[in-house]
Amino acid sequence: MKVRGMGLAALLILLSFALAPAASAQQSRLDEILKAGTIKIGVFTDLEPYGFLDASGKNVGYDVDIGIELAKRLGVKTEFIQVTGPTRVPSLVAGKVDVVIADFTRTLERSKLIAFSDPYILVGNTYMVLAKRTELKTAADLNKPAIKVAISRGGTSEQTVPASLPNATLVRFDNYNDILIAVRTGKADVVSEDNIFTGQQVAKNPKEWKVIPGLFSREDICVGVPKGDWVWYNWVNLFMHEINADGTNKALFKKWFKMDIMKVRPDY
């Protein structure tokens, strides 16, 4: 029995040495970030208050502050890199950024290529029109081929608008400023965006905009991370849990949106 026990122990030791090189070769992005002392964060630069540039050209906003908090808890510096709706997923796939924090809805289609953390806010798709368009009162008024709905290219409105307005015409734009300009100039009739974005626009310009009643989707806004790195995903997900549970996210949301955050889970 003693000989057999020693044989098994020796076998386990040999196996541990055999597996060690393979494990070390698969270094996590977490280790790379800690070694470099900097994290590359993809953010918007044109979507106030999520991510935009102030008068001095500095990255500011709700998502930017979450990125700053993430870097703080890692103990590293931040490098903010501009992304747009269409470039969020490719930037992660190509390794240009370590995370994307940019009003990013997790979907099954996107999850084929990247991974998502747990959510930090919940939103729903809404429709916003110019206040002077008195003939547009309900979603039924928008569900016509003559109505052009301005959406962000590559955004979730690609799916949510056809689901709720199957007869409307989609007009795609690469950034949010172009969407607003298109409706203001008559190139489109409707803005399709989440309730927080449209609510902010109406609050700033109540005589210019109005929101059609109703929420037309439920969307979890999450941090995007590269697929296949469990260690890095687990750290980001735990970070998201902590800022939801300790009130940090609640305070940042209140700072930028001037209202209380919707609970992302019953225990937060």
Buried (B, 14 or more C-beta within 10 A) or exposed (E): EEEEEEEEEEEEEEEEEEEEEEEEEEEBBBEEBBEEEBBBBBBBBBBBBBBBBEEEEEBBBBBBBBBBBBBEBBEBEBBBBBBBBBBBBEBBEEEBBBBBBBBBBBBEEBEEEBBBBBBBBBBBBBBBBBBEBEEBEEBEBBBEEEBBBBBBBBBBBBEBBEEBBEEBBBBBBBBBEBBBBBBEEEBBBBBBBBBBBBBBBBEEEEEBBBBBEEEBBEBBBBBBBBBEBEEBBBBBBEBBBEBBEEEBBBEBBEEBBEEEBEEBEEEB
